Amino acid sequence: MFLRNKETLIKGFIIIISALIAAYILNDIINGIELRKISKINLIKIKSKINENEEKKEKINEIKNNLNENKLLLNKKEEKPIKNKQENIIQNYGPQIIELSKIWRVQQYNASIKDNLSLCPEKPPNLKGKINVDMSSPRLEEIEAKYKDIMPGGHWRPKECKARNKVAIVVPYRDRMNSLRSFLHHMHPFLQKQQLDYAIFIVEQIGNFTFNKGKLTNIGIMEALRVYPFDCIIVHDVDTFPENDNNLYTCSSDPNVAKHLSVFTQKNEYSDLYPEYIGSVIALTVDQFKKINGWSNDFWGWGGEDDDLSTRAKLANITFWRPEGDIPRYRSFEHKADEGNKPNDCRFEQLGHTESNYLTDGFKLLADVLIEEFYKWKNYTSNILDCD
């Protein structure tokens, strides 16, 4: 009896021990599974963190590379010679922005000029009449090197005598670099032989909007009058070059007479188009310009603005005198058509409103236009302004 009870007790003890061992093993298995899960989760988190750090590093490196590239670009711009800036005058500042660029800008009056100089002769002594028109387009720095006596900013006056006329040459312009080079190359010696106190203003329209010759001309003249006491304004196409140096770039002494200098042009087959035609090159005194209120600002595209000006002159009792014979002949620089200067389909309708509009639409409307940015380089001054 005692032995049976002892045997039963031992079996029970063995069962309990086995159960405890099984429970311990099962717990280890469960804990192992949980540990593996935790390890796997932690491993995923670690990998995710590594990937996140790598992405951050890539972004940081990308930012650094961009900064380095921008720094290099800035350095290149700072090191870029002025002559290269001169070649790239078309910039994208957006619509309704006008740039007075590539301007052989006039200096303020130099008080050091000797007052005891005698007046230059009424007819300059070195004129030849018919001259050769060189249509080549030298680089701007070559022009600068050739005409070294042009003062900083592009202003010239004779040294041997006191000029009788202070003349601003105003040229509305866009995207005609070859014409511009040829124009400067031809016009500087032409004007200097006439012993003028002059400066050439190239008034550039930028952006992709339609060309507006009238508004450009008004702004160019306004800027010219701000910087120097000009008494004569020559408004000039950039692609039109005089063939005769007896064609004097001066204004009439008669307050009721202006000048149309380019009567016969190569692009018009050297024919006088019609009696009221005053295109390409005209000369007005400052008083005449103000009396007719300049050009209309509303002619966008090709055509109409010159006819409108002719009507303004008639309304102000101003007539246009024209040279005769071979004197008013002009060569024309050939170039492709400007896509931004297509014919103005509304020009004929607009011309019907000149009489009622000319005292309000013109130079006076732009009198308060302010220059927003001003750059002065070695050969030119660039002014950025919004004339809208």
C-alpha positions in Angstrom: 0.0 0.0 0.0 2.8 2.3 1.0 4.8 1.4 -2.2 1.8 2.2 -4.4 1.3 5.6 -2.9 5.0 6.3 -3.2 4.9 5.3 -6.9 1.8 7.4 -7.6 3.5 10.3 -5.8 6.6 10.0 -8.0 4.6 9.8 -11.2 2.6 12.9 -10.2 5.9 14.7 -9.4 7.3 13.6 -12.8 4.1 14.9 -14.5 4.4 18.2 -12.7 8.1 18.6 -13.6 7.3 17.6 -17.2 4.5 20.2 -17.4 6.8 22.9 -15.9 9.5 22.0 -18.4 7.0 22.0 -21.3 5.6 25.4 -20.1 9.1 26.8 -19.9 10.0 25.5 -23.4 6.7 26.9 -24.8 7.4 30.3 -23.2 10.8 30.3 -24.8 9.3 29.5 -28.1 6.7 32.3 -27.8 9.3 34.8 -26.5 11.6 33.8 -29.4 8.8 34.4 -31.9 8.1 37.8 -30.3 11.8 38.7 -30.3 12.1 37.8 -33.9 9.0 40.0 -34.7 10.5 42.8 -32.7 13.9 42.3 -34.3 12.3 42.3 -37.7 10.3 45.5 -36.9 13.4 47.2 -35.6 15.4 46.0 -38.7 12.7 47.5 -40.9 12.8 50.7 -38.9 16.6 50.8 -39.1 16.5 50.2 -42.9 13.8 52.9 -43.2 15.9 55.3 -41.2 19.0 54.5 -43.3 16.9 55.1 -46.5 15.6 58.3 -45.0 19.1 59.5 -44.2 20.3 58.5 -47.6 17.5 60.5 -49.2 18.3 63.5 -46.9 22.0 63.2 -47.9 21.0 63.1 -51.6 18.8 66.2 -51.1 21.6 68.0 -49.3 24.1 67.0 -52.0 21.6 68.2 -54.7 21.1 71.5 -52.9 24.9 71.9 -52.6 25.4 71.1 -56.2 22.7 73.7 -57.2 24.4 76.3 -55.0 27.7 75.5 -56.5 26.3 75.8 -60.0 24.6 79.1 -59.2 27.8 80.3 -57.7 29.7 79.4 -60.8 27.0 81.1 -62.9 27.3 84.3 -60.8 31.0 84.2 -61.0 30.8 83.8 -64.8 28.4 86.8 -65.0 30.7 88.9 -62.8 33.7 87.9 -64.9 31.9 88.3 -68.2 33.5 91.2 -70.1 31.4 94.2 -71.0 31.8 93.5 -74.7 29.8 90.3 -74.3 27.1 92.1 -72.5 26.9 94.5 -75.5 26.1 91.6 -77.8 23.2 90.4 -75.8 20.8 93.3 -75.6 17.5 91.5 -75.9 16.4 90.5 -72.4 13.1 89.1 -71.2 11.7 91.5 -68.6 8.1 90.8 -69.5 5.4 92.7 -71.3 5.1 96.5 -71.3 8.8 97.0 -70.3 11.0 99.3 -72.4 14.7 99.4 -72.3 16.9 102.2 -73.4 19.7 99.9 -74.3 22.9 100.1 -76.3 22.8 103.8 -75.9 25.7 106.0 -76.8 24.6 108.1 -73.9 25.2 111.8 -73.6 27.1 113.3 -70.6 25.9 116.2 -68.7 27.2 119.5 -70.1 30.9 119.8 -69.5 31.6 123.2 -68.2 35.3 122.9 -69.0 34.5 123.6 -72.7 36.3 126.8 -73.6 33.8 129.7 -74.2 36.3 131.5 -76.5 35.9 128.9 -79.3 34.4 130.4 -82.4 31.2 129.0 -83.8 31.6 126.3 -86.4 30.8 127.4 -90.0 27.3 127.1 -91.2 28.4 124.7 -93.9 31.0 122.3 -92.6 34.2 122.4 -94.6 34.9 118.7 -95.0 31.7 117.5 -96.7 32.1 115.6 -100.0 28.5 115.1 -101.2 27.9 111.5 -102.3 29.6 109.1 -99.9 30.2 105.3 -99.8 27.8 103.5 -97.5 29.7 100.7 -95.8 27.2 98.0 -94.9 29.6 95.9 -92.9 28.8 95.2 -89.2 31.9 95.5 -87.1 31.8 94.5 -83.4 30.9 97.3 -81.0 34.3 97.2 -79.4 35.9 97.7 -82.8 33.7 100.8 -83.3 34.8 102.0 -79.9 38.5 101.5 -80.8 38.0 103.3 -84.1 36.3 106.4 -82.7 38.4 106.9 -79.5 37.5 110.6 -79.2 33.8 109.8 -78.3 33.4 110.7 -74.7 32.3 108.1 -72.0 28.7 107.3 -72.6 28.9 108.0 -76.3 28.7 111.8 -76.5 30.7 113.7 -79.1 31.3 117.4 -80.0 33.9 119.1 -82.1 37.1 120.4 -80.5 38.1 122.9 -83.1 35.0 125.0 -82.9 31.7 125.5 -80.9 28.9 123.4 -82.5 25.9 125.3 -83.8 23.5 122.5 -83.1 22.9 120.1 -80.2 21.3 117.1 -81.8 19.8 113.9 -80.3 19.5 111.0 -82.7 16.7 108.8 -81.4 16.4 105.3 -82.9 13.4 103.0 -82.0 14.9 99.5 -82.1 14.3 95.8 -81.6 16.3 92.7 -82.5 18.4 94.3 -85.3 22.0 93.8 -84.0 23.7 93.7 -87.5 21.7 96.8 -88.5 22.7 98.5 -85.3 26.4 97.8 -85.8 26.3 99.1 -89.4 24.3 102.1 -88.3 26.8 103.2 -85.6 29.7 102.4 -87.9 28.3 104.7 -90.6 26.6 107.4 -88.6 29.4 108.4 -86.2 31.8 109.7 -89.0 28.9 111.1 -90.9 27.7 113.2 -87.9 31.2 114.2 -86.9 32.0 115.6 -90.4 28.9 117.9 -89.9 30.5 119.2 -86.6 27.5 118.5 -84.5 27.2 118.2 -80.7 25.3 114.9 -80.8 24.5 111.7 -79.1 22.7 108.6 -80.4 19.9 107.0 -78.4 19.0 103.5 -79.3 15.6 102.9 -77.7 15.0 99.1 -77.4 11.7 97.4 -76.9 12.0 94.0 -75.1 9.6 91.1 -74.6 7.5 89.4 -77.2 4.7 91.9 -77.5 3.9 94.0 -80.6 6.3 96.7 -81.6 5.3 100.3 -80.8 7.5 102.8 -82.6 5.6 105.9 -81.3 5.9 105.0 -77.7 9.6 104.1 -78.0 10.2 107.4 -79.7 8.4 109.5 -77.1 10.3 107.8 -74.3 13.7 108.1 -76.1 13.2 111.9 -76.6 12.0 112.3 -73.1 15.1 110.6 -71.8 17.4 112.6 -74.1 15.9 115.9 -72.9 16.4 114.9 -69.3 20.2 114.6 -69.6 21.2 117.3 -72.0 20.0 120.6 -73.5 19.3 119.4 -77.0 17.7 121.8 -79.5 17.1 119.4 -82.4 15.7 115.8 -82.4 16.4 113.5 -85.3 14.1 110.4 -85.3 15.9 107.7 -87.3 15.2 104.1 -88.5 18.1 101.8 -87.6 18.2 100.2 -91.1 18.4 103.5 -93.1 21.8 105.1 -93.9 22.3 108.5 -95.6 24.2 108.4 -99.0 25.1 112.1 -99.1 26.9 114.1 -96.3 25.3 117.4 -97.6 22.1 116.1 -96.1 22.6 118.2 -92.9 21.3 116.7 -89.7 20.0 120.0 -88.3 16.6 121.5 -87.6 15.0 124.4 -89.4 15.3 127.8 -87.9 11.6 128.4 -88.9 9.4 127.3 -86.0 6.7 126.3 -88.5 9.0 124.1 -90.6 10.2 120.6 -89.8 12.4 118.4 -92.1 11.8 115.1 -93.8 15.4 114.0 -94.6 14.9 110.5 -96.1 12.8 111.4 -99.2 14.2 108.6 -101.4 15.1 105.2 -99.8 16.4 102.0 -101.3 13.7 100.0 -99.7 11.1 102.2 -101.4 13.0 101.9 -104.7 14.1 105.5 -104.4 10.6 106.8 -105.2 8.7 109.6 -103.4 5.7 107.6 -102.1 3.1 110.3 -101.6 3.2 114.0 -100.6 2.4 113.4 -96.9 4.9 110.6 -96.4 7.4 111.4 -93.6 8.9 108.0 -92.8 12.4 106.8 -91.8 14.2 110.1 -90.9 12.7 113.4 -89.7 14.1 116.4 -87.9 12.0 118.4 -85.3 13.0 121.1 -82.9 12.2 120.4 -79.2 9.5 123.1 -79.3 7.9 121.5 -82.4 8.0 118.1 -80.8 6.2 119.5 -77.8 3.7 121.4 -79.9 2.5 118.3 -81.7 2.6 116.3 -78.5 5.1 113.8 -80.0 3.9 110.5 -81.4 0.8 108.6 -80.6 1.3 105.8 -78.1 -1.6 103.7 -79.5 -0.2 102.4 -82.8 0.9 98.8 -82.1 2.5 97.1 -85.1 3.6 98.3 -88.5 2.0 101.4 -90.1 0.0 104.5 -89.3 2.2 106.2 -86.7 4.1 108.4 -89.3 0.8 109.4 -91.1 -0.6 110.3 -87.7 2.4 112.5 -87.0 2.0 114.2 -90.4 -1.6 115.0 -89.4 -0.5 116.3 -86.0 2.0 118.6 -87.7 -0.7 120.0 -90.0 -3.0 120.7 -87.0 -0.1 122.6 -85.4 0.6 124.6 -88.6 3.9 122.8 -89.1 5.0 121.9 -92.7 7.8 119.5 -93.7 10.6 120.7 -95.9 12.4 118.1 -98.1 15.9 118.3 -99.6 16.1 118.0 -103.4 18.1 116.0 -105.9 20.4 113.2 -104.7 20.9 114.7 -101.3 18.0 112.9 -99.5 18.9 109.4 -100.8 19.3 106.5 -98.3 20.6 102.9 -98.4 18.6 100.3 -96.7 19.9 97.4 -94.6 18.2 94.1 -95.6 16.9 92.0 -92.8 14.1 89.4 -92.1 10.7 90.6 -91.2 10.0 91.2 -87.5 7.2 88.8 -86.3 6.3 91.2 -83.6 5.8 94.1 -86.0 3.0 92.9 -88.2 0.7 95.4 -90.0 -1.7 97.2 -87.8 -5.2 96.3 -89.1 -6.7 99.2 -87.1 -4.4 101.9 -88.4 -6.9 103.5 -90.9 -9.6 103.7 -88.3 -7.1 105.2 -85.8 -6.0 107.8 -88.3 -9.6 109.1 -88.3 -9.3 110.1 -84.6 -6.0 112.0 -84.7 -7.6 115.5 -84.6 -9.6 114.7 -81.5 -6.8 112.7 -79.7 -3.5 114.3 -80.5 -3.4 116.7 -77.5 -4.1 113.9 -75.0 -2.4 110.9 -76.7 1.3 111.5 -77.0 4.4 112.8 -75.2 2.5 114.5 -72.4 0.9 111.2 -71.4 4.4 109.8 -70.6 5.8 112.8 -68.8 5.7 111.1 -65.4 7.3 107.8 -66.5 10.1 106.9 -64.1 13.2 104.9 -64.9 13.1 101.8 -62.6 16.6 100.5 -63.2 19.8 102.2 -64.4 23.0 100.7 -65.7 25.9 102.6 -67.1 28.6 100.6 -68.9 31.8 101.8 -70.6 30.1 102.2 -74.0 26.5 102.7 -73.2 23.8 103.4 -70.6 20.9 101.0 -70.1 17.7 102.2 -68.5 14.9 99.8 -67.7 11.5 101.5 -67.3 7.8 100.5 -67.4 5.8 102.8 -69.7 2.5 101.1 -69.4 
